[in-house]
Amino acid sequence: MPIDGKLDLQAVLDGLGEGVLLFTSDGKLITENLAARAILGTDLNVLREKGWPAATVLFNTKQTDPDQQIDAIRARAMQSERPLRFHIYRSGSYVPCWAAAVQGESGEVFTMITLETTDWSAMTGETDRFRAEMREAVEATQGHIDLINQSMKVIKKNESVETLSKRLGGFTRLISIHMHRVARFMEMFERLEDIRTGRLRETVKQRKRKLDLNNYFEDFLEELDEIMLVDPETDANDHRARITTTIPKNTIVNASSQYLTRILRDMLRNAIMYSMKASPIKINIQTKNQMVQIDLVDEGYGVRQKERERVFEPFARARQPQIMGEFGYGLSLYLCKHEVEAMNGRLWFDSEEGVGTTFSLTLPVWVDETAAASSSSDSILS
């Protein structure tokens, strides 16, 4: 609401869906909003009284990594131009948060903590739907198996082996489709649980390694011949023949090969399913400002302007006929975005309907800390 021609800052903060806490440089809590009160409840009284020392106790619950504890996050935020992402444990789940440095008119630097409100009711509804699909898959599979058994028991005398093989082949294909979707769902559900519980960032940190992208992509493309990349109902083609790569030599990143493979397979699956069979798919790689950028370019159906906000939302699919005609859960890009960010990267896209889509992700360049430390030491001694 306007006051003397100016906006009431507290009214603006209370209108936000995320919780906001503002601490002075000496640790006093001076500002909060309605969402923060709803998220923190009575714990907010302790924060008002004790300030930042109470925040360190509250926000470090179940956090064993010193680099992810709130004091370390705050120190890095004071040196960063961008907000830093972290998590706190609250009411049985991990809450995504941001820490940022905010400079006041007097020059004092404040610490702003933002707490996101995660709506798991959407996940509950979709989980119910998935459970129903799982039951249907199990029941349908069992039905097909029963029909196979009956066919084997009652074989007509004049029925040829070829006819019987075709009939049984139809049943086994349906079973294969159900089992592929069940396996795909279980993998996605496990990835979603890692995000919900806060395990993702710690797991990624443990698995990050020095990764030479030239060697990595050679193996990645070879493995495409050995896996069922797309849904079984999608026409099978030589997907690898459609893909070309441009990778500069000695392109080395700090990343988890396991998570990068998941991400690229999901992005590649979308590019294949939502484009014409013979259209090319390009993977272009370049280095920019200590980050390696991977662009996956297709000449597919593209994303309508009004659908763009749905691309990274969980359980949301674009409502274009070509997309709805393919089987999917509307979850893979949501998972990819979180997994890229857990590797300290970024994921975004650019698209034009009827022309194609480019999904881009960045990963940090590998830095040999031992060599860097040695170089620094030599410089000091000289």
Beta strands, then each sheet from edge to edge (+ up, - down):
strand 1: 2-3
strand 2: 6-7
strand 3: 19-23
strand 4: 29-32
strand 5: 84-90
strand 6: 93-103
strand 7: 109-115
strand 8: 209-212
strand 9: 243-246
strand 10: 252-255
strand 11: 281-288
strand 12: 291-298
strand 13: 346-352
strand 14: 356-364
sheet 1: 1+ 2-
sheet 2: 4+ 3- 7+ 6- 5+
sheet 3: 8+ 10-
sheet 4: 9+ 11+ 12- 14+ 13-
end
